[in-house]
């Protein structure tokens, strides 16, 4: 999770578009004069809630990229779980899933105890258990508030928009389009308040150095 600022000057729904992963003016499935929507309204616009694959066979893997391992803060190895039958989603399916997932509020970000790797593994496993093929991504920053440091987020290889990244925040998610070296780390804040979701542009001030898909 990263510090961020947001503004509500759009009121239209998030879409991880190329090349600008903020808000696409061509993507307006919900009323453009509102900022907050119920889960039912979001599901009505983006499709049904993902079905459970909890009974399907699973396989567990360590969180590694090449020889680089990503342990939990206590030093134990982090593992993620893939579910047989999980498939590449559309962007709509990712948004419908996020609107019905509460991983972001199950824990509080605590340095040395519960960090971005923990959140990324939890969201990955939740998505896979509901039929959505999920990945994680290690992002490094070359400048900005997090310059020189790395960050773990989730990644979905969507069938309609390519790689879409999701970063957990205290009240929801940041949806980010394709990331390349030199890109601004910005996107659409999907924030939950009082049971409703809002969609806002957001900037973190960080510049991407590298992105490694896990």
SERO-4910 file (N, C-alpha, C, O; in steps of 0.05 Angstrom, whole numbers):
BEGIN
 pado doro    nc1    nc2    nc3   cac1   cac2   cac3    cc1    cc2    cc3    oc1    oc2    oc3
  Unk    A     17    -24      0      0      0      0     18     25      0     39     25     12
  Unk    A      9     46    -13     24     70    -16      8     94     -7    -17     93     -8
  Unk    A     22    115      2      7    140      7     -2    152    -19     11    149    -40
  Unk    A    -26    165    -19    -37    174    -44    -55    198    -38    -63    203    -16
  Unk    A    -61    212    -60    -81    234    -59   -101    228    -80    -94    216   -101
  Unk    A   -126    235    -76   -147    230    -96   -165    254   -100   -166    271    -83
  Unk    A   -178    254   -123   -197    275   -129   -222    263   -142   -219    242   -155
  Unk    A   -245    275   -138   -270    264   -148   -281    281   -171   -304    286   -172
  Unk    A   -263    289   -189   -271    307   -211   -283    292   -235   -290    305   -255
  Unk    A   -285    266   -234   -294    252   -257   -322    240   -252   -341    247   -266
  Unk    A   -324    222   -233   -349    209   -227   -356    187   -246   -378    175   -243
  Unk    A   -338    179   -264   -343    156   -282   -327    133   -273   -307    136   -258
  Unk    A   -335    109   -281   -323     85   -271   -295     80   -282   -289     87   -305
  Unk    A   -278     68   -265   -251     62   -272   -249     43   -296   -265     25   -299
  Unk    A   -229     47   -312   -222     29   -333   -192     31   -339   -182     53   -345
  Unk    A   -178      9   -337   -149      9   -341   -143     11   -370   -137    -10   -383
  Unk    A   -144     34   -381   -141     38   -410   -112     43   -418    -95     50   -401
  Unk    A   -106     39   -443    -79     45   -454    -82     69   -472   -101     71   -487
  Unk    A    -63     89   -471    -39     88   -455    -41    101   -428    -22    100   -412
  Unk    A    -63    115   -422    -66    130   -397    -83    114   -377   -107    114   -380
  Unk    A    -70    102   -357    -86     85   -338    -99    101   -316    -97     94   -293
  Unk    A   -114    121   -324   -129    136   -303   -158    131   -307   -168    111   -295
  Unk    A   -173    146   -322   -201    142   -327   -206    145   -356   -199    166   -368
  Unk    A   -220    126   -369   -225    128   -397   -252    142   -402   -272    132   -392
  Unk    A   -253    164   -417   -278    177   -422   -297    161   -439   -321    166   -440
  Unk    A   -286    140   -452   -303    123   -469   -317    101   -452   -333     86   -462
  Unk    A   -309     99   -427   -319     78   -410   -338     89   -389   -329     98   -368
  Unk    A   -364     90   -395   -383    102   -377   -408     84   -373   -430     91   -381
  Unk    A   -404     60   -361   -427     42   -358   -446     51   -335   -469     42   -334
  Unk    A   -436     69   -317   -453     79   -296   -457    109   -300   -442    122   -315
  Unk    A   -476    120   -286   -483    149   -289   -458    166   -284   -444    163   -264
  Unk    A   -453    185   -303   -429    201   -301   -431    224   -281   -411    237   -276
  Unk    A   -454    228   -269   -457    250   -250   -456    241   -221   -463    257   -203
  Unk    A   -447    217   -217   -446    206   -190   -418    195   -184   -404    187   -202
  Unk    A   -410    195   -158   -384    185   -151   -386    159   -135   -367    144   -133
  Unk    A   -409    153   -123   -412    130   -105   -434    111   -115   -455    119   -123
  Unk    A   -427     84   -114   -445     64   -125   -447     40   -106   -428     33    -93
  Unk    A   -471     28   -105   -474      4    -89   -461    -20   -104   -456    -18   -128
  Unk    A   -456    -41    -89   -445    -65   -101   -464    -76   -123   -455    -84   -144
  Unk    A   -490    -75   -118   -510    -85   -138   -508    -68   -163   -511    -79   -185
  Unk    A   -504    -42   -161   -502    -25   -185   -477    -32   -200   -477    -33   -225
  Unk    A   -455    -37   -186   -430    -44   -200   -433    -71   -214   -424    -74   -236
  Unk    A   -445    -91   -200   -448   -117   -212   -467   -115   -236   -464   -130   -255
  Unk    A   -487    -98   -234   -505    -94   -257   -492    -83   -281   -500    -88   -304
  Unk    A   -471    -67   -277   -456    -55   -299   -434    -73   -310   -429    -73   -334
  Unk    A   -421    -88   -292   -397   -103   -300   -401   -133   -300   -383   -148   -308
  Unk    A   -424   -143   -293   -429   -171   -295   -432   -184   -267   -429   -170   -247
  Unk    A   -438   -210   -266   -445   -223   -241   -420   -226   -223   -397   -225   -232
  Unk    A   -426   -230   -198   -404   -236   -178   -391   -262   -186   -405   -282   -193
  Unk    A   -364   -264   -185   -350   -289   -193   -359   -312   -176   -363   -310   -152
  Unk    A   -361   -336   -189   -369   -360   -175   -345   -373   -160   -322   -368   -168
  Unk    A   -351   -388   -140   -330   -401   -124   -319   -426   -138   -334   -442   -150
  Unk    A   -292   -429   -136   -279   -454   -145   -266   -468   -122   -247   -483   -125
  Unk    A   -277   -464    -98   -265   -474    -73   -262   -504    -73   -244   -514    -59
  Unk    A   -279   -518    -88   -277   -548    -88   -258   -558   -109   -253   -583   -110
  Unk    A   -246   -541   -126   -228   -550   -146   -200   -557   -135   -193   -547   -113
  Unk    A   -185   -572   -150   -158   -579   -142   -141   -554   -141   -145   -536   -157
  Unk    A   -121   -554   -123   -104   -531   -120    -75   -539   -122    -68   -563   -119
  Unk    A    -57   -520   -127    -28   -524   -127    -15   -500   -114    -23   -477   -120
  Unk    A      4   -504    -97     17   -483    -82     45   -478    -91     60   -497    -97
  Unk    A     53   -453    -93     80   -445   -103     92   -424    -85     77   -408    -73
  Unk    A    119   -423    -83    132   -402    -68    131   -376    -84    130   -376   -109
  Unk    A    130   -353    -70    130   -327    -83    159   -321    -91    175   -311    -75
  Unk    A    166   -327   -116    193   -323   -126    192   -313   -155    173   -318   -169
  Unk    A    212   -298   -162    216   -290   -190    245   -296   -197    263   -281   -188
  Unk    A    249   -317   -212    277   -327   -216    288   -337   -190    276   -354   -177
  Unk    A    312   -327   -183    324   -335   -158    317   -317   -135    325   -322   -112
  Unk    A    301   -296   -140    293   -277   -119    268   -287   -105    247   -291   -117
  Unk    A    270   -291    -79    247   -300    -62    236   -276    -47    251   -257    -40
  Unk    A    210   -277    -42    196   -256    -27    183   -267     -2    161   -277     -3
  Unk    A    198   -267     20    187   -279     45    168   -259     59    167   -235     52
  Unk    A    154   -270     79    138   -253     96    157   -238    115    180   -245    117
  Unk    A    147   -217    129    165   -202    147    178   -218    169    200   -211    178
  Unk    A    166   -240    177    178   -257    198    199   -275    188    210   -291    203
  Unk    A    205   -274    162    226   -290    150    217   -316    137    232   -329    123
  Unk    A    192   -325    143    182   -349    131    175   -345    101    169   -322     93
  Unk    A    177   -366     85    172   -364     57    143   -359     51    126   -371     64
  Unk    A    137   -341     33    109   -336     25    101   -355      3    117   -360    -15
  Unk    A     77   -365      4     67   -383    -16     40   -374    -26     24   -363    -10
  Unk    A     34   -378    -52      8   -372    -63     -4   -397    -74     10   -416    -80
  Unk    A    -31   -397    -77    -46   -420    -86    -61   -415   -112    -77   -396   -113
  Unk    A    -56   -432   -132    -71   -431   -157    -94   -452   -156    -90   -474   -144
  Unk    A   -116   -445   -168   -139   -464   -170   -143   -473   -198   -143   -457   -217
  Unk    A   -146   -499   -202   -152   -510   -228   -179   -499   -237   -199   -498   -222
  Unk    A   -180   -490   -262   -204   -479   -273   -205   -449   -273   -223   -437   -286
  Unk    A   -187   -436   -258   -186   -406   -259   -178   -398   -287   -160   -409   -299
  Unk    A   -191   -377   -297   -186   -368   -325   -180   -338   -326   -186   -323   -308
  Unk    A   -166   -330   -348   -160   -302   -352   -186   -286   -353   -205   -294   -367
  Unk    A   -188   -265   -337   -213   -249   -336   -213   -227   -356   -193   -220   -368
  Unk    A   -237   -215   -359   -239   -189   -373   -235   -168   -351   -235   -174   -327
  Unk    A   -231   -143   -360   -229   -121   -341   -254   -118   -325   -253   -113   -301
  Unk    A   -277   -122   -337   -303   -121   -323   -303   -141   -300   -312   -135   -278
  Unk    A   -294   -166   -305   -294   -186   -285   -275   -179   -262   -282   -186   -239
  Unk    A   -253   -167   -267   -235   -158   -246   -249   -138   -228   -248   -140   -204
  Unk    A   -263   -118   -240   -276    -98   -225   -299   -110   -208   -303   -103   -185
  Unk    A   -314   -128   -220   -336   -142   -206   -325   -157   -182   -337   -158   -161
  Unk    A   -302   -170   -186   -290   -185   -164   -281   -166   -142   -286   -172   -119
  Unk    A   -267   -145   -149   -257   -126   -129   -280   -114   -112   -277   -108    -89
  Unk    A   -303   -109   -125   -326    -97   -111   -338   -116    -91   -353   -107    -73
  Unk    A   -331   -142    -93   -343   -162    -75   -322   -176    -58   -328   -196    -45
  Unk    A   -298   -165    -57   -276   -177    -42   -268   -157    -19   -266   -133    -24
  Unk    A   -263   -168      4   -256   -151     27   -228   -155     38   -222   -149     61
  Unk    A   -210   -166     21   -182   -170     29   -170   -145     41   -155   -146     61
  Unk    A   -175   -122     29   -163    -96     36   -169    -89     65   -153    -74     77
  Unk    A   -191    -99     77   -198    -90    104   -196   -113    125   -205   -109    147
  Unk    A   -184   -135    117   -180   -157    136   -156   -152    155   -155   -163    177
  Unk    A   -138   -135    146   -114   -129    162   -106   -100    158   -115    -87    140
  Unk    A    -89    -91    176    -78    -64    174    -49    -66    167    -34    -82    178
  Unk    A    -40    -49    148    -12    -49    140      5    -42    165      2    -21    176
  Unk    A     23    -61    172     40    -57    195     69    -64    188     75    -88    183
  Unk    A     86    -45    188    114    -50    181    126    -72    198    124    -71    223
  Unk    A    139    -91    185    151   -113    199    133   -136    208    142   -156    219
  Unk    A    106   -132    203     87   -153    212     68   -161    189     66   -184    182
  Unk    A     55   -141    177     37   -147    155     41   -126    133     34   -103    137
  Unk    A     52   -135    111     61   -116     90     49   -122     63     31   -139     61
  Unk    A     59   -109     42     47   -112     16     47   -141      6     29   -149     -8
  Unk    A     68   -156     13     69   -184      4     45   -200     16     33   -216      2
  Unk    A     39   -195     41     17   -209     54     -9   -203     39    -25   -221     33
  Unk    A    -14   -177     33    -38   -169     19    -39   -181     -8    -61   -191    -17
  Unk    A    -17   -181    -23    -17   -192    -50    -23   -222    -51    -38   -231    -68
  Unk    A    -12   -237    -32    -18   -266    -31    -47   -270    -24    -60   -287    -37
  Unk    A    -58   -255     -6    -86   -258      2   -105   -252    -22   -124   -267    -26
  Unk    A   -100   -231    -36   -117   -224    -58   -114   -244    -81   -134   -251    -94
  Unk    A    -89   -252    -86    -85   -272   -107   -101   -297   -101   -116   -307   -118
  Unk    A    -99   -308    -76   -113   -332    -70   -143   -329    -70   -158   -347    -77
  Unk    A   -153   -305    -62   -182   -300    -63   -192   -300    -92   -213   -311    -97
  Unk    A   -177   -287   -110   -185   -286   -138   -185   -314   -150   -204   -321   -164
  Unk    A   -164   -329   -146   -163   -356   -157   -185   -374   -147   -196   -389   -162
  Unk    A   -192   -371   -122   -214   -387   -110   -241   -380   -122   -260   -395   -118
  Unk    A   -242   -358   -136   -267   -349   -148   -265   -349   -178   -281   -336   -192
  Unk    A   -247   -365   -189   -246   -370   -217   -230   -350   -234   -231   -352   -259
  Unk    A   -216   -331   -221   -202   -311   -236   -172   -316   -234   -160   -317   -213
  Unk    A   -160   -321   -257   -131   -326   -258   -116   -301   -249   -120   -279   -260
  Unk    A    -99   -304   -229    -86   -281   -217    -56   -285   -216    -46   -308   -217
  Unk    A    -42   -263   -214    -13   -263   -211     -5   -242   -191    -22   -227   -181
  Unk    A     20   -241   -185     32   -219   -169     54   -206   -185     64   -217   -204
  Unk    A     60   -181   -177     81   -167   -191     98   -151   -171     88   -138   -153
  Unk    A    124   -153   -175    143   -137   -159    150   -112   -174    161   -114   -196
  Unk    A    143    -89   -163    148    -63   -176    169    -48   -161    168    -45   -136
  Unk    A    189    -38   -175    210    -21   -163    207      7   -174    199     11   -197
  Unk    A    214     27   -157    211     55   -164    238     69   -166    256     64   -150
  Unk    A    241     85   -187    266    100   -191    266    127   -179    287    139   -173
  Unk    A    242    139   -174    240    165   -161    213    168   -148    195    152   -153
  Unk    A    210    188   -131    185    193   -117    188    185    -88    210    179    -79
  Unk    A    166    186    -73    166    180    -44    178    152    -38    189    148    -16
  Unk    A    174    133    -56    184    106    -51    209    100    -68    214     76    -74
  Unk    A    224    120    -76    247    117    -93    267     97    -81    274     98    -57
  Unk    A    276     78    -98    296     58    -90    284     34    -76    299     16    -68
  Unk    A    259     34    -72    246     11    -58    228     -4    -76    222      4    -98
  Unk    A    220    -28    -67    203    -45    -82    175    -47    -69    171    -39    -46
  Unk    A    157    -57    -85    129    -59    -75    116    -83    -89    121    -88   -113
  Unk    A    100    -98    -74     86   -122    -86     57   -115    -90     43   -107    -72
  Unk    A     47   -120   -114     19   -115   -121      8   -140   -135     23   -160   -139
  Unk    A    -17   -139   -142    -29   -161   -158    -31   -154   -187    -31   -130   -194
  Unk    A    -31   -174   -204    -32   -169   -233    -52   -189   -245    -53   -212   -238
  Unk    A    -68   -179   -264    -87   -195   -279    -83   -191   -308    -84   -169   -318
  Unk    A    -78   -213   -323    -73   -212   -351   -100   -214   -365   -109   -235   -374
  Unk    A   -113   -191   -368   -141   -190   -378   -142   -196   -408   -123   -191   -423
  Unk    A   -164   -207   -417   -167   -214   -445   -173   -189   -462   -169   -191   -487
  Unk    A   -181   -167   -450   -188   -144   -466   -169   -120   -463   -169   -103   -481
  Unk    A   -154   -119   -442   -136    -96   -437   -108   -103   -430    -92    -86   -422
  Unk    A   -101   -129   -432    -74   -137   -424    -70   -136   -394    -89   -141   -379
  Unk    A    -46   -130   -385    -40   -131   -357    -52   -107   -342    -48    -84   -349
  Unk    A    -68   -114   -322    -80    -94   -304    -70   -100   -276    -70   -123   -267
  Unk    A    -60    -79   -262    -49    -83   -235    -67    -72   -214    -82    -53   -219
  Unk    A    -67    -85   -191    -85    -77   -169    -68    -74   -144    -54    -93   -136
  Unk    A    -70    -51   -131    -55    -45   -106    -75    -41    -84    -93    -25    -86
  Unk    A    -71    -55    -61    -90    -52    -39    -84    -26    -24    -61    -18    -20
  Unk    A   -106    -12    -16   -104     11      1   -120      6     26   -132    -15     29
  Unk    A   -121     26     44   -135     22     69   -165     19     65   -179      6     81
  Unk    A   -176     31     43   -205     30     39   -213     19     12   -235     24      2
  Unk    A   -195      3     -1   -202     -8    -26   -178    -15    -43   -159    -28    -34
  Unk    A   -178     -5    -69   -158    -13    -88   -150     10   -106   -165     30   -109
  Unk    A   -126      8   -117   -118     25   -140   -116      7   -164   -101    -13   -164
  Unk    A   -131     13   -186   -130     -1   -211   -111     13   -229   -113     38   -233
  Unk    A    -91     -1   -240    -70     11   -256    -68     -4   -282    -69    -29   -283
  Unk    A    -65     10   -305    -62     -2   -331    -33    -13   -335    -18    -15   -316
  Unk    A    -26    -19   -359      1    -29   -365     23    -12   -353     21     13   -355
  Unk    A     43    -24   -341     65     -9   -329     91    -15   -344     97    -38   -350
  Unk    A    105      6   -351    131      4   -364    151     22   -350    144     40   -334
  Unk    A    176     17   -355    198     34   -343    193     63   -350    188     70   -373
  Unk    A    194     80   -329    190    108   -333    161    118   -330    156    142   -330
  Unk    A    142     99   -328    114    106   -324    109    118   -296    122    110   -277
  Unk    A     90    136   -295     81    145   -269     64    123   -256     48    109   -270
  Unk    A     67    119   -230     52     98   -216     26    112   -207     24    123   -185
  Unk    A      6    111   -224    -19    124   -220    -42    107   -231    -37     88   -246
  Unk    A    -66    113   -223    -88     97   -233   -114    108   -223   -118    132   -219
  Unk    A   -133     90   -219   -160     97   -210   -164     85   -182   -163     61   -178
  Unk    A   -169    102   -162   -174     94   -135   -203     84   -134   -222     99   -140
  Unk    A   -206     59   -126   -233     47   -122   -236     44    -92   -226     25    -80
  Unk    A   -251     62    -81   -252     65    -52   -280     59    -41   -300     67    -53
  Unk    A   -280     45    -18   -306     37     -6   -311     54     19   -294     56     37
  Unk    A   -335     66     20   -343     82     43   -373     76     49   -389     78     31
  Unk    A   -379     68     73   -407     63     81   -421     44     62   -444     48     55
  Unk    A   -406     24     53   -418      3     36   -421     11      7   -433     -5     -8
  Unk    A   -411     34     -1   -412     42    -29   -384     46    -40   -365     52    -25
  Unk    A   -381     43    -66   -355     46    -79   -354     72    -95   -373     78   -110
  Unk    A   -332     86    -93   -327    109   -109   -302    105   -126   -285     89   -120
  Unk    A   -301    120   -148   -279    117   -168   -267    144   -173   -280    163   -181
  Unk    A   -241    147   -167   -227    173   -168   -200    170   -180   -186    149   -177
  Unk    A   -191    191   -194   -163    191   -203   -144    192   -179   -151    204   -158
  Unk    A   -121    180   -182   -102    182   -160    -73    183   -170    -67    171   -191
  Unk    A    -56    197   -156    -28    199   -162    -12    192   -137    -19    199   -115
  Unk    A     10    176   -140     26    169   -118     53    184   -117     66    185    -96
  Unk    A     60    197   -140     85    211   -141    109    194   -148    132    204   -149
  Unk    A    105    168   -151    127    149   -157    130    144   -187    110    145   -202
  Unk    A    155    139   -195    161    132   -223    171    103   -224    188     95   -208
  Unk    A    160     87   -242    166     58   -243    194     54   -255    201     66   -276
  Unk    A    209     36   -243    235     28   -253    233      1   -268    239     -1   -291
  Unk    A    224    -19   -253    220    -46   -265    195    -59   -254    185    -52   -233
  Unk    A    184    -78   -270    161    -93   -262    167   -123   -269    173   -129   -291
  Unk    A    165   -140   -249    169   -168   -252    144   -184   -245    135   -182   -222
  Unk    A    133   -198   -264    109   -214   -259    116   -240   -246    135   -254   -254
  Unk    A    101   -248   -225    105   -273   -211     81   -291   -217     81   -314   -207
***
